[in-house]
Amino acid sequence: MEAVVSFFSPIYILMLAAILGYEIIGKVPVILHTPLMSGTN
């Protein structure tokens, strides 16, 4: 049982980090869109 937990624990953390990162990256362009566009012009 310990081997199963130690095998799935990094996978669970990786999936959680991927979902969290996707959510954060999905919101970033909305927040930074105006400052970036005004900075480039």
C-alpha positions in Angstrom: 0.0 0.0 0.0 2.9 2.4 0.8 4.3 1.8 -2.7 1.0 2.8 -4.3 0.8 6.0 -2.3 4.4 6.9 -3.0 3.8 6.3 -6.7 0.6 8.3 -7.0 1.5 11.2 -4.8 3.9 12.9 -7.3 1.3 12.3 -10.1 -1.4 13.9 -8.0 0.8 16.9 -7.1 1.8 17.3 -10.8 -1.9 17.2 -12.0 -2.9 19.7 -9.3 0.0 22.0 -10.2 -0.9 21.7 -13.9 -4.6 22.6 -13.3 -3.7 25.5 -11.0 -1.1 26.8 -13.4 -3.6 26.6 -16.3 -6.1 28.6 -14.3 -3.5 31.2 -13.3 -2.2 31.6 -16.9 -5.8 31.8 -18.2 -6.5 34.8 -16.0 -3.1 36.6 -16.6 -3.7 38.0 -20.1 -7.0 39.6 -19.0 -5.1 41.3 -16.1 -2.0 42.3 -18.1 -3.6 43.0 -21.5 -4.0 46.8 -21.0 -0.6 47.6 -19.5 1.2 45.5 -22.1 -0.6 47.0 -25.0 -0.1 50.6 -23.7 3.6 49.8 -23.1 4.2 48.5 -26.6 2.6 51.5 -28.3 
